[in-house]
Amino acid sequence: MAIKLDIQNLVTKLDVITKTFTTSRMVGNYKSAYKGSGLEFEGFRKYQVEDDSSLIDWKASVRTQDLLIKEFREERNLNIYFLFDVSSSMLFGSTKKLKSQYAAEVIASMAYSSMLSDDSIGLGMFTDRIVKGLKPQTGQQPYYFLLGSLTNPKLYGGRYDLNKALDFVLQFLEGGSILIIVSDFIGLSNDWQSKIKIVSNKFDVIALMIRDPRDRELPEDGGDVVIGSPYSRERLSLKPKAVSKQYASYVKRQEHELSELFKRAGAEFLGLSTDEDFVNPLIGMFKRRELKYR
């Protein structure tokens, strides 16, 4: 097995996200999209055509009879840590990319934007243990170390234990850091919810759920198919047509419950599918968060 990033398409994605987050009117949006990002209000200035209209402070504009936008001064750089599920269930794919490949491209793209903003980036790759840990650092070298880890096939495959991974970050990661959990969240233990609440109290948590279309819907097949557990040798023969509706309904309900559990814990939740581009959903999430924390 080899984990290969689609470098040509990835470069295009990096370019799109970078241009969006590094223009003068979006840097503030990117920084203020994180809770406790260290942005301090510095003053107002007149609105210009190239500015993002969502930054207009309407109360101040009414008082002065002129369109004004807020300006912020960055107090410190962000500390961003990616916690990446590389267990066996992430090595599945019915599209051009495995879930793990798609997730690696998401992480590489977000880390690249963070690197350009001089933020510290770190990576923890986990199964039922931490298989790779890179502490948050600034600069190009940590970014290339991160890429090297993401493309190392020896680091992929194994069982799944989110709780152990969360215990790991609780022990060493600085409070107030941004913790981005990237997983399909398949195979969760019964007590993971309480751990998420603890982690969300210490960090700004963003959960990115990566799913394949086959995680949500069974194939339209009239015959028997054999499905297997990614974590054991268990196999099950079934007729997809007979259970497809119940299966789709169960998954939809489970994904909704996941989303609600993260939100109740004070965390952000975004679902991504390997058959869809991730750039626009990520940008949309950052814009929503910018409005939330502005």
N, C-alpha and C positions, 0 to 999 in steps of 0.2 A: 504494500500500500504506500502511495506517495501523496503527500498533501501539497498541492500546487495552487498558488494564488494566480488568478487571471491577471497578470501584470498589466497587459495592455488596457483592459477595461478598468483595472484598479487605478491606473494613472489618470484616466478620464474622471473617475469618481473623485479622486483626491483633488483634481483641478477644480471640479465643480464646487465641492465643499469648501476648499480653501478660498476660492474667489468670493464665495458667499460670506464666510466668516471673517475674512481679513480686509474687506473694504472698510473705509472709515465709518460708514453708517451701520456696520454690523458687528464690529469688534465689541462694542458695548453690549449688544444683544447676546453675543456668545458668552461673555464673561458673566453678565447678570442672569444668565439662564441657570446658574448654579447657586444653590442656597449657601449663604455665607461666603460669597465669592471674593469678598474683600474690596468691593467697589464703594468709594466714598463720593457723595454728591459734592461737586465742585462749583456749580453755578449754571446759569442759563446762557444760551446764545441764540441768535436769530435762526429760524428755520431756513434751510436752503433746498433748492429743487432736488438735489441728489440725496437728501436725507430721507430716512425712513419715517413716513408720516405717523407711524404708531408711537414714535418717541416724543411727539408734541405734548407739552404740558398745557392742557386747555385752561386750567384755572389761572396759571400765570399769564397765559396769552390774553385772556379776557381782561385781567387787571391792567396790562400794559398796552392793550390795543395793538399787539403785534404777535406774530406766531413765534413761540419760543420752544426750544427743546432742552432737556436736561443734559448736562455733561457730567461725566464721572471720572474720578481719578482712581487708578488701580493701586490698591495698597500693597498687595502681594500677589504672587503667582498661585495658581491653583495646583492642588495635589490630586491627580487623577489615577485611579487604580482599576484595571480591568480584571475581573474574576471570570475566567473562561472555562466552561464545561467542555472537557475533551474526552468524555466517556464514550462508550461504544454506541450509545443511541444517537450521538451526534455524527457518527460515521455512516449515516443512512442518507440516501438521496434518490428521488425519482425524477429530478430535473437535471440540468447540466452540472449542478454543483451539489456536493454533499452539504449537509447542514454545517459541518465543521468548516468547510471551505468558505461558504457564504459568511459565517460568523467571523472568520479570520479577516476577511476583507472589510467587514464592518469595523472591527477593532483597529485594523491598520489605518483606515480612513479617518476615524475619530482621533486616533493617536497622532496622526500626521498634522491635523489641524491644531491639536493641543501643543505639539512641538513648535509649530510656527508662532504660537502665542507665548512661547517661553514657559509653558506650564510643565510641571513634573509629571512624568508618566511611568507607570509600573504595571506589571502583569503577573497574575497568578493563574496557572493552568492546573486544573484539578480533575480527578476522577473520584475515587474514594480516599484519595490522599492528594497532597500537593505534589505534582510532578515537575513543576518549574515555578520558581519565584524570582521576579525581578523587582527590586525596591524602586519606588518612584525617584526619578532623576530628571534633570533638564538637559537639553542638548540633542544633537543628532545621533551621537553614539548610542544612548539608551534606546532611541527609536529603532536603530538598525539591529540592536540586540533583540528587541521585541519582534521585529520581522523574522530574524533568524529562528527564534523559538516557535513562532506561528507556522513556519514552513518545515519544521523538523518532524518527520513522520513517527519517530521513536517516542514522541511525547503524547501520542493519541491512542485511545482505546483503554477500556477497563470499566470497572463498576462505577457507581455514582453515589456520592454522599455530599450533599450541599451543606449539611450542618458542620462537617469537619472543615470545609473550606471557609465557612463563616467564622468558625472558631479561630482559624488561622489569621484572618484579617483583624479580628478583634484583639489579638495578642500583639500585633506589631504595627498596624496602620494608624497613623496620626489622626486623632479626632478632628472632625470637620472636613475630612477628605471626601472626594467624590468617588463613590464605589459603584462601578458599572458592572452588573452581573449579566453575563451573556450565556444563555443556556436554552435548551428546549423545555426544561423543567419537567421532564418525564422520569418518573421513578422516585419522586419525593417521599421522604419518610413522614410519619404522622405528626411529628413534633417540630417541623421546620418553621411553622408560623410564629411561634414564640421567639425563635432565634432571629427571624427577620425584624421583629419589633425592636429587639435589643440593638441590632446592627443599624437600623434606621434612626435610632435615637443618637447614635454616635457619628454616623456618616450621612451624607446626602446620597441616597441610594437610587440608582436607575436600573430597572430590570428590563433587559431586552430579550424577549422570548423569540427564539428562532424555530420555526416549524416548516416542515415539508408538506406539500399538498396531501401526500398520503398519510400524514399524521392526522389529517382532518376528515378525509374521505377515502373509503375503500374503492378499489378499481371496479369498473362496471364489467364484471366477469361472471358468466353464467355457471362456470365449473367450480370445482373445489380449488382452494389455494391453501398453502401451508405458510403460516406466519410463525416467527420465532422471537423469543425474548432476546434483547441485545446483551443482557447480563447473565444469561444462563443457557443451558441446552434445551430448555423447554420448547416444545413445538405444538402447534394447534392447527388442525385442519378445519376449514369452514367454507361456507358458500357466501361470498361477499354480497351477492344480491339479496340474500335472506336477512342480513343484519346491517346493511349499509345505512339505513335510515336511523336505526337505534344508535349505531356507532357515531354517525355525524352529530346526532343530538347530544350524546354523551360528551364528545370532545368540545362542542360549543359551550356546553354548561361548565365543563372543567376549566376552559380558558377564561370564561367570565368570572368564575370563582377565584382563579389565580389573580386576575386583574384587580378584583375587589379587595382581596387579602393584602396585596401590596399597597394599594391606595389607603386602606385603613391603617396600615403601619406607617403611613407618611412617606411612602416611596413612590417613585414614578414607574409606570409600566407601559411598555410599547411592544406590540406583537408585530413580527416581521415574517414574511414568507419567502422561501427560496426561489419562487417563480416570479417575484416582483422586485423591482429596483428598491434599494434602501435609502437612496439619497433624499428624496422628497419627504418620506416619513420622518427621517432624522431632523431635517431642517424644520419641519412642522412642529416637532416636539420641542426643539430649542426655542422657537418663536413663542409657543405657548408658555414655556417655562420663564422666558424673559418677561412676559406680561405678568406672570404670577409673582416673580420676585423683584420686579422693578420698584 
